[in-house]
Amino acid sequence: MKAMILAAGLGTRMAPLAKTCAKPALPVLDVPVILRLARALAAAGVGRAIVNTHAHPESLRAALCAAPLPIDWLHEPAPRGSGGGIAGARALLGDAEPFLVVNGDMCLELDFAALARAHRESGALATLALRADSRKEEFGSIGYDRGGSVVRFTDRIDLGGEVESGLFIGVQVMSPAIFARMPERAGFEIIPDVYLPAMRSAARIGTWLQPVEQPWWPVGTPAELLLANRAALAREVAAKAVHTGPGSRVDGEVAGPAWIGAGAVVEAGARVGPGSVVSARGHLGRGARLVDSLALPGAEVAPGAVLERAIAFGREVWRDG
């Protein structure tokens, strides 16, 4: 099976952190978001991935230089949208087998193989991965009927018969028949331009539920990037433990849970944590303090600076709220 990772966004919502780096190339515990996705896809048996790019494509190539599966690259000089990007990859995705489409700006645990099996068994045009999640009120919910078919897309269409709703988590399986329903123009969006007309013509769009115990962390904004790093820290580092990467130097104080990346430096008098991440090559000056915060790779935190619910990048700081 093949998969497409959508990574050709402008990164507008991630400003100012995406000035020199594509959003999916930003790290969660020193692993680029898009590399986490590639590893999960490879572990599920996906044999090849197609990645579309627009802003800062070099950062995506660097992030996937050690990907565990072959990557085909498609650069879009002008963004083509969520649907146009998939249409542009038709020759690589092929017309013989269903394929996965995964948004590049999230971290998650998901049984991709089970989702693909459910899609094949259903005969649906496409199958969307949903989860029962209170955030559906923020992001918008998708309603489905007793047979698991989509009957409502947020407030865009409502065919009736809804029994439950879920949050779309940016993962879907499409049958090659989807290409015949796509507009011929270069740029378009998959939901309004493909799914809604398909539903009006009685084509089936199916659903599959991600178990609620499996995490899903969107990484579309600085606040979400910070939350994803803190959530990964809580999940991947033992309570009150401190991860220290090779070549790091800690002369200050670190309170776990905390992450000190490879080559990072915490000067004397500085304090990290709890709930903080200093990414690879990050540098905290004397007396600096990080609480519930993130220092991106190579960030320089000035001596005496106090960061709380903040992100250090370069020599600058983004603060939550």
Stockholm file with secondary structure:
# STOCKHOLM 1.0

chainA/1-321         MKAMILAAGLGTRMAPLAKTCAKPALPVLDVPVILRLARALAAAGVGRAIVNTHAHPESLRAALCAAPLPIDWLHEPAPRGSGGGIAGARALLGDAEPFLVVNGDMCLELDFAALARAHRESGALATLALRADSRKEEFGSIGYDRGGSVVRFTDRIDLGGEVESGLFIGVQVMSPAIFARMPERAGFEIIPDVYLPAMRSAARIGTWLQPVEQPWWPVGTPAELLLANRAALAREVAAKAVHTGPGSRVDGEVAGPAWIGAGAVVEAGARVGPGSVVSARGHLGRGARLVDSLALPGAEVAPGAVLERAIAFGREVWRDG
#=GR chainA/1-321 SS CEEEEEECCCCGGGTTTTSSSCGGGSEETTEEHHHHHHHHHHHTTCCEEEEEECSSHHHHHHHTTTCSSCEEEEECSSCCHHHHHHHHTHHHHCSSSCEEEEESSEEECCCHHHHHHHHHHHTCSEEEEEECCTTHHHHCEEEECTTSBEEEETTTEECSCCCEEEEEEEEEEECGGGGGGSCSSSCCCHIIIIIHHHHHTTCCEEEEECCTTSCEEECSSHHHHHHHHHHHHHHHSCTTCEEECTTCEECSEECSSEEECTTCEECTTCEECSSEEECTTCEECTTCEEESCEECTTCEECTTCEEESEEEETTEEEECC
#=GC SS_cons         CEEEEEECCCCGGGTTTTSSSCGGGSEETTEEHHHHHHHHHHHTTCCEEEEEECSSHHHHHHHTTTCSSCEEEEECSSCCHHHHHHHHTHHHHCSSSCEEEEESSEEECCCHHHHHHHHHHHTCSEEEEEECCTTHHHHCEEEECTTSBEEEETTTEECSCCCEEEEEEEEEEECGGGGGGSCSSSCCCHIIIIIHHHHHTTCCEEEEECCTTSCEEECSSHHHHHHHHHHHHHHHSCTTCEEECTTCEECSEECSSEEECTTCEECTTCEECSSEEECTTCEECTTCEEESCEECTTCEECTTCEEESEEEETTEEEECC
//
